[in-house]
């Protein structure tokens, strides 16, 4: 773990602070996102100059992004068009089939929730810090990349992160007292749950139900993210102070926190963390993921032996750091 925040985290924090005072609905210029447009411009221009003319319009749109109004939706669509060109000729990906129809509603969540298309390689600490902002990263890659134990094409990686976004929005609204539908239906006779709805012949869409409630609670959501940031920062600082003396326990604690707040999308505030850490459910899930190398080489499978220590450490820090 490094103390220095990644560029994506810096942009997310800057946007979160400013957009807390933004208009309650509708789009607004987001010049902070220019830092994320530049890598798109560089890549699209390089591919165009190398002879792939399909990327010339992408480069032109990226070049004009500032003068066209610094629009958040324009950046997200630009990023999607870029990764889709990389996948050209391939079939619609599994995540794409599941969530592509949610894109317009995801964009309509702004300025309460903003998507950040980013080429940065983010570690678990970065993603925890991002969870505690009003921004949700949408990862961009130039080639096939592993995610959640599977090989993802560039567009699949994009849609995978949009899928994360919709569950995070649902959990944040739940903390604010608003229930929206779950994308997962009731268990089938084998106990499995899926997002495909046989009655409609398509995957369940949930974000349309989130747009109006989130806009109406924009201030409350901003305050919730302030609490989340204080919680995450307090826990990460407390874990860092434990240092090398408890290295494995600290790493296991971070992994548990990541499972709860990123993988399971739960909002990182004390009352939620106390509830989720009260039992062994997440430790059992993490242990199973480690056994099948869900996170690949990024996580030491030996941390499975330290999850109980990590869980106890997080519970202790929630009290000792007086995180409320």
C-alpha positions as CSV (number, residue, x, y, z in Angstrom):
1,X,0.0,0.0,0.0
2,X,1.2,3.5,-0.8
3,X,0.0,6.7,0.9
4,X,0.0,8.7,-2.3
5,X,-3.4,8.6,-4.0
6,X,-3.6,7.6,-7.6
7,X,-4.6,10.1,-10.2
8,X,-8.1,8.5,-10.5
9,X,-8.6,8.8,-6.7
10,X,-7.4,12.5,-6.8
11,X,-9.9,13.3,-9.6
12,X,-12.7,11.4,-7.7
13,X,-12.1,13.3,-4.5
14,X,-11.9,16.7,-6.3
15,X,-15.2,15.9,-8.0
16,X,-16.9,14.7,-4.9
17,X,-16.0,17.9,-3.0
18,X,-17.2,20.2,-5.8
19,X,-20.3,18.3,-7.0
20,X,-21.7,18.3,-3.4
21,X,-22.7,21.9,-4.3
22,X,-23.7,21.2,-7.9
23,X,-27.2,21.6,-9.2
24,X,-29.6,18.9,-8.0
25,X,-30.2,17.4,-11.4
26,X,-28.9,17.6,-15.0
27,X,-25.4,17.6,-16.4
28,X,-22.8,20.2,-15.6
29,X,-19.2,20.8,-16.9
30,X,-16.7,18.6,-15.2
31,X,-13.3,20.0,-16.2
32,X,-11.6,17.7,-13.6
33,X,-12.1,14.8,-16.0
34,X,-9.7,16.3,-18.5
35,X,-7.0,14.3,-16.8
36,X,-8.8,11.1,-17.9
37,X,-9.4,12.3,-21.4
38,X,-5.7,12.8,-22.2
39,X,-4.8,9.1,-22.1
40,X,-7.8,8.4,-24.5
41,X,-6.6,11.0,-26.9
42,X,-3.0,9.7,-26.8
43,X,-4.0,6.1,-27.5
44,X,-6.6,6.9,-30.2
45,X,-4.2,9.3,-32.0
46,X,-1.4,6.6,-31.8
47,X,-3.6,4.0,-33.3
48,X,-4.9,6.3,-36.0
49,X,-1.3,7.4,-36.9
50,X,-0.3,3.8,-37.0
51,X,-2.8,3.2,-39.8
52,X,-6.1,2.3,-38.1
53,X,-8.4,5.0,-39.4
54,X,-11.3,3.8,-37.2
55,X,-9.7,5.6,-34.3
56,X,-9.4,9.0,-36.0
57,X,-12.9,10.1,-35.0
58,X,-12.2,9.0,-31.4
59,X,-9.1,11.2,-31.3
60,X,-11.0,14.1,-32.8
61,X,-13.7,13.8,-30.2
62,X,-11.2,13.6,-27.4
63,X,-9.3,16.6,-28.8
64,X,-12.6,18.6,-28.8
65,X,-13.8,17.4,-25.4
66,X,-12.9,20.6,-23.5
67,X,-14.3,23.0,-26.1
68,X,-17.5,20.9,-26.3
69,X,-18.3,21.5,-22.7
70,X,-16.3,19.1,-20.5
71,X,-19.3,16.7,-20.5
72,X,-19.2,13.7,-18.3
73,X,-21.6,11.7,-20.6
74,X,-19.4,12.5,-23.6
75,X,-16.3,11.1,-21.9
76,X,-18.0,7.9,-20.9
77,X,-19.4,7.3,-24.4
78,X,-16.0,8.2,-25.9
79,X,-14.4,5.6,-23.6
80,X,-17.0,3.0,-24.5
81,X,-16.6,3.6,-28.3
82,X,-12.8,3.2,-27.9
83,X,-12.9,-0.2,-26.1
84,X,-15.7,-1.3,-28.4
85,X,-13.5,-0.7,-31.4
86,X,-10.8,-2.8,-29.8
87,X,-13.4,-5.6,-29.6
88,X,-14.8,-5.0,-33.0
89,X,-16.1,-8.2,-34.6
90,X,-16.5,-10.0,-31.3
91,X,-19.8,-11.1,-29.8
92,X,-21.5,-9.1,-27.1
93,X,-19.8,-10.0,-23.9
94,X,-21.5,-11.5,-20.8
95,X,-21.3,-8.4,-18.8
96,X,-22.3,-6.3,-21.8
97,X,-25.5,-8.4,-22.3
98,X,-26.2,-8.0,-18.6
99,X,-25.8,-4.2,-18.1
100,X,-25.5,-2.4,-21.5
101,X,-29.1,-1.4,-21.3
102,X,-28.4,0.4,-18.0
103,X,-25.9,2.9,-19.5
104,X,-28.3,5.8,-20.0
105,X,-29.7,5.4,-16.5
106,X,-26.2,5.2,-15.1
107,X,-25.3,8.4,-16.8
108,X,-28.5,10.0,-15.5
109,X,-27.2,9.5,-11.9
110,X,-24.8,12.4,-12.3
111,X,-23.9,14.6,-10.6
112,X,-24.8,12.5,-7.5
113,X,-22.8,9.5,-8.9
114,X,-20.2,10.0,-11.7
115,X,-18.4,7.4,-13.8
116,X,-14.6,7.8,-14.2
117,X,-13.2,6.0,-17.2
118,X,-9.6,5.3,-16.3
119,X,-6.6,3.4,-17.7
120,X,-4.8,3.4,-14.4
121,X,-4.1,0.0,-12.7
122,X,-5.7,0.4,-9.4
123,X,-5.0,-1.7,-6.3
124,X,-7.4,-2.6,-3.5
125,X,-6.6,0.4,-1.5
126,X,-7.3,2.7,-4.5
127,X,-10.6,1.0,-5.0
128,X,-11.5,1.3,-1.3
129,X,-10.8,5.0,-1.4
130,X,-12.9,5.3,-4.6
131,X,-15.8,3.5,-2.9
132,X,-15.8,6.4,-0.4
133,X,-16.4,9.0,-3.1
134,X,-19.3,10.0,-5.4
135,X,-17.3,8.6,-8.3
136,X,-17.3,5.0,-9.7
137,X,-14.4,3.9,-11.7
138,X,-15.0,2.3,-15.1
139,X,-11.8,0.5,-16.0
140,X,-10.2,0.9,-19.5
141,X,-7.8,-1.6,-21.0
142,X,-6.1,-2.0,-24.4
143,X,-6.0,-5.8,-24.3
144,X,-7.6,-8.7,-22.5
145,X,-7.2,-8.4,-18.7
146,X,-8.1,-10.7,-15.8
147,X,-11.0,-9.6,-13.6
148,X,-12.9,-11.6,-11.1
149,X,-11.0,-14.7,-12.1
150,X,-12.0,-14.4,-15.8
151,X,-10.3,-13.0,-18.9
152,X,-12.1,-9.8,-19.9
153,X,-11.8,-8.1,-23.3
154,X,-11.6,-4.3,-23.2
155,X,-15.3,-3.8,-23.5
156,X,-16.1,-6.6,-21.1
157,X,-13.8,-5.0,-18.5
158,X,-15.8,-1.7,-19.0
159,X,-19.1,-3.4,-18.5
160,X,-17.8,-5.4,-15.5
161,X,-17.3,-2.1,-13.7
162,X,-20.7,-0.7,-14.7
163,X,-22.1,-3.8,-13.1
164,X,-20.2,-2.9,-9.9
165,X,-21.6,0.6,-10.0
166,X,-25.3,-0.4,-10.0
167,X,-24.9,-2.6,-7.0
168,X,-23.0,0.2,-5.1
169,X,-25.8,2.6,-6.0
170,X,-28.4,0.1,-4.6
171,X,-26.5,-0.3,-1.3
172,X,-26.0,3.5,-0.9
173,X,-29.7,4.1,-1.4
174,X,-30.5,1.3,1.1
175,X,-28.4,3.2,3.8
176,X,-30.5,6.3,2.9
177,X,-33.7,4.3,3.5
178,X,-34.6,3.7,-0.2
179,X,-35.1,0.2,-1.6
180,X,-34.7,-0.4,-5.3
181,X,-35.1,-3.8,-7.0
182,X,-32.2,-6.4,-6.9
183,X,-30.8,-7.4,-10.3
184,X,-30.7,-10.9,-9.0
185,X,-33.9,-12.9,-8.9
186,X,-35.1,-15.5,-6.5
187,X,-33.0,-18.7,-6.2
188,X,-33.8,-21.4,-8.7
189,X,-34.3,-25.0,-7.6
190,X,-30.6,-25.5,-7.4
191,X,-30.2,-22.5,-5.2
192,X,-28.6,-20.3,-7.8
193,X,-29.6,-16.7,-8.5
194,X,-29.2,-14.9,-11.8
195,X,-29.9,-11.6,-13.5
196,X,-31.8,-13.0,-16.5
197,X,-35.6,-12.6,-16.2
198,X,-37.4,-15.3,-18.2
199,X,-40.7,-13.3,-18.0
200,X,-39.2,-10.4,-20.0
201,X,-36.6,-12.3,-22.0
202,X,-33.8,-10.0,-20.8
203,X,-31.6,-9.1,-17.9
204,X,-33.1,-7.2,-15.0
205,X,-32.6,-3.4,-15.1
206,X,-32.5,-1.6,-11.8
207,X,-30.9,1.8,-12.2
208,X,-34.0,3.5,-13.6
209,X,-35.5,3.1,-10.2
210,X,-32.5,4.8,-8.6
211,X,-32.3,8.0,-10.7
212,X,-35.1,10.1,-9.0
213,X,-34.5,8.9,-5.4
214,X,-30.8,9.6,-5.7
215,X,-31.4,13.1,-7.2
216,X,-33.8,13.9,-4.4
217,X,-31.2,12.8,-1.8
218,X,-28.2,14.3,-3.4
219,X,-27.2,16.2,-0.3
220,X,-27.7,13.2,1.9
221,X,-25.7,11.0,-0.4
222,X,-22.8,13.5,-0.4
223,X,-22.9,13.5,3.4
224,X,-22.9,9.7,3.3
225,X,-19.8,9.7,1.2
226,X,-18.1,12.1,3.6
227,X,-18.8,9.6,6.4
228,X,-17.6,6.8,4.1
229,X,-14.3,8.6,3.4
230,X,-13.7,9.3,7.1
231,X,-14.3,5.6,7.8
232,X,-12.1,4.2,5.0
233,X,-9.3,6.8,5.8
234,X,-9.5,6.0,9.5
235,X,-9.3,2.2,9.0
236,X,-6.5,2.4,6.4
237,X,-4.5,4.7,8.6
238,X,-5.0,2.5,11.6
239,X,-4.0,-0.6,9.6
240,X,-0.9,1.2,8.3
241,X,0.2,2.0,11.9
242,X,0.2,-1.7,12.7
243,X,3.1,-1.9,10.3
244,X,5.3,-4.9,9.7
245,X,4.6,-6.4,13.2
246,X,1.2,-7.6,12.1
247,X,1.8,-7.7,8.3
248,X,-0.3,-10.7,7.5
249,X,-3.2,-9.7,9.8
250,X,-3.2,-6.2,8.3
251,X,-3.2,-7.6,4.7
252,X,-6.0,-9.9,5.6
253,X,-8.0,-7.0,7.1
254,X,-7.6,-4.9,4.0
255,X,-8.7,-7.9,1.9
256,X,-11.8,-8.4,4.0
257,X,-12.6,-4.7,3.8
258,X,-12.2,-4.9,0.0
259,X,-14.5,-7.9,-0.2
260,X,-17.2,-6.1,1.8
261,X,-17.1,-2.7,0.3
262,X,-16.0,-3.4,-3.3
263,X,-16.9,-6.9,-4.2
264,X,-20.1,-7.0,-2.2
265,X,-20.7,-3.2,-2.9
266,X,-21.7,-2.4,0.7
267,X,-21.3,1.2,1.9
268,X,-18.2,1.6,4.1
269,X,-19.8,3.3,7.1
270,X,-19.4,2.1,10.7
271,X,-22.9,0.7,11.2
272,X,-22.7,-1.4,8.0
273,X,-19.2,-2.7,8.8
274,X,-20.1,-3.6,12.4
275,X,-23.0,-5.6,11.0
276,X,-21.0,-7.3,8.3
277,X,-18.0,-8.2,10.5
278,X,-20.2,-9.6,13.3
279,X,-20.1,-13.0,11.7
280,X,-17.9,-15.2,9.5
281,X,-19.8,-14.9,6.3
282,X,-17.3,-12.7,4.4
283,X,-14.3,-14.5,5.8
284,X,-15.8,-17.8,4.4
285,X,-16.3,-16.2,1.0
286,X,-12.8,-14.7,0.9
287,X,-11.3,-18.1,1.9
288,X,-13.1,-19.8,-1.0
289,X,-12.0,-17.1,-3.4
290,X,-8.4,-17.4,-2.3
291,X,-8.6,-21.2,-2.8
292,X,-9.6,-20.8,-6.4
293,X,-7.2,-17.9,-7.0
294,X,-10.0,-15.5,-7.8
295,X,-7.6,-12.5,-7.6
296,X,-4.8,-14.3,-9.4
297,X,-1.3,-13.4,-8.4
298,X,-2.4,-10.1,-6.8
299,X,-3.3,-11.7,-3.5
300,X,-1.3,-14.2,-1.4
301,X,-3.5,-17.3,-0.9
302,X,-1.8,-17.7,2.5
303,X,-3.9,-14.8,3.8
304,X,-6.7,-17.4,4.3
305,X,-4.9,-18.3,7.6
306,X,-5.1,-14.8,8.9
307,X,-8.7,-13.7,8.1
308,X,-9.8,-14.2,11.7
309,X,-7.0,-11.9,12.9
310,X,-7.9,-9.4,10.2
311,X,-11.6,-9.4,11.1
312,X,-10.8,-8.8,14.8
313,X,-8.4,-6.0,13.8
314,X,-11.1,-4.2,11.8
315,X,-13.6,-4.5,14.6
316,X,-11.0,-3.2,17.1
317,X,-10.1,-0.2,14.9
318,X,-13.8,0.8,14.5
319,X,-13.9,1.2,18.2
320,X,-10.3,2.5,18.9
321,X,-10.3,5.0,16.1
322,X,-13.7,6.3,17.3
323,X,-15.1,6.1,13.8
324,X,-18.7,7.2,13.7
